[in-house]
Amino acid sequence: CLALVLGSLEHRFAHTEPMPVVLDDVLVHFDDERSLAALEALAEFAKTTQVLLFTHHGRIRDQALGLDPTRGVFIHRLPR
C-alpha cells in the first residue's frame, strides 16, 4: 500500500508542485527488514519533497538513526 501511495504521489508531483507528505505510523506492522527498506525509500523520496514520518515506536526511530547521515534524515523527539 505504501508503494502505491508513493508511486501515485511521484506521478502527481511530476506534473505539479510537490507538497509535503505526512505519514503517521505507516510502518507499525512492518518487520525490521521491510521497515528499513521503507525508510530508505522514504529517504530517497524526500529528495524531491518534504516527508514527515510520525511514530511512537523506538525501533523505527533507531532504524532511521542508522541510515547514512548524508541521506538528509533528521530525527526530532517530541516531549511527552
C-alpha positions as CSV (number, residue, x, y, z in Angstrom):
1,C,0.0,0.0,0.0
2,L,2.8,2.4,0.9
3,A,4.4,1.7,-2.5
4,L,1.2,2.6,-4.3
5,V,0.9,5.9,-2.3
6,L,4.5,6.9,-3.1
7,G,4.1,5.9,-6.7
8,S,0.9,7.9,-7.2
9,L,2.5,10.9,-5.4
10,E,5.6,10.7,-7.6
11,H,3.4,10.6,-10.7
12,R,1.4,13.6,-9.4
13,F,4.4,15.6,-8.4
14,A,5.9,15.1,-11.9
15,H,3.1,17.4,-13.2
16,T,2.5,19.8,-10.2
17,E,4.5,21.5,-7.5
18,P,5.4,18.9,-4.8
19,M,3.9,19.4,-1.4
20,P,4.9,17.8,2.0
21,V,3.9,14.2,2.7
22,V,2.8,13.5,6.2
23,L,2.8,9.8,7.3
24,D,1.6,8.6,10.8
25,D,2.8,5.2,12.0
26,V,2.7,3.7,8.5
27,L,5.4,1.2,9.4
28,V,3.9,-0.1,12.6
29,H,3.1,-3.6,11.1
30,F,6.3,-3.9,9.1
31,D,9.0,-6.3,10.2
32,D,12.5,-4.9,10.6
33,E,13.6,-5.7,7.1
34,R,10.6,-4.1,5.5
35,S,10.6,-1.1,7.7
36,L,14.3,-0.4,6.9
37,A,13.6,-0.8,3.2
38,A,10.6,1.6,3.5
39,L,12.7,4.1,5.4
40,E,15.3,4.0,2.7
41,A,12.6,4.5,0.1
42,L,11.2,7.4,2.0
43,A,14.7,9.0,2.3
44,E,15.0,8.7,-1.5
45,F,11.5,10.2,-2.0
46,A,12.5,13.1,0.3
47,K,15.0,14.3,-2.2
48,T,12.1,15.8,-4.2
49,T,9.6,16.7,-1.4
50,Q,9.5,17.0,2.3
51,V,8.5,13.8,4.1
52,L,7.3,13.9,7.7
53,L,7.0,10.5,9.4
54,F,5.5,10.3,12.8
55,T,5.9,7.2,15.0
56,H,6.0,6.3,18.7
57,H,8.0,3.1,18.0
58,G,11.6,3.2,19.2
59,R,12.7,0.6,16.7
60,I,11.6,2.7,13.8
61,R,13.4,5.7,15.2
62,D,16.5,3.6,15.8
63,Q,16.4,2.3,12.2
64,A,16.1,5.8,10.9
65,L,19.1,6.9,13.0
66,G,21.0,4.0,11.4
67,L,20.6,5.4,7.9
68,D,23.5,7.1,6.2
69,P,23.6,10.7,7.6
70,T,24.1,12.1,4.1
71,R,20.6,10.9,3.3
72,G,19.1,14.0,4.9
73,V,17.2,12.2,7.6
74,F,16.5,14.2,10.7
75,I,15.0,12.9,13.9
76,H,13.1,15.1,16.3
77,R,11.8,13.7,19.5
78,L,8.7,15.4,20.9
79,P,8.5,15.9,24.7
80,R,6.0,13.7,26.5
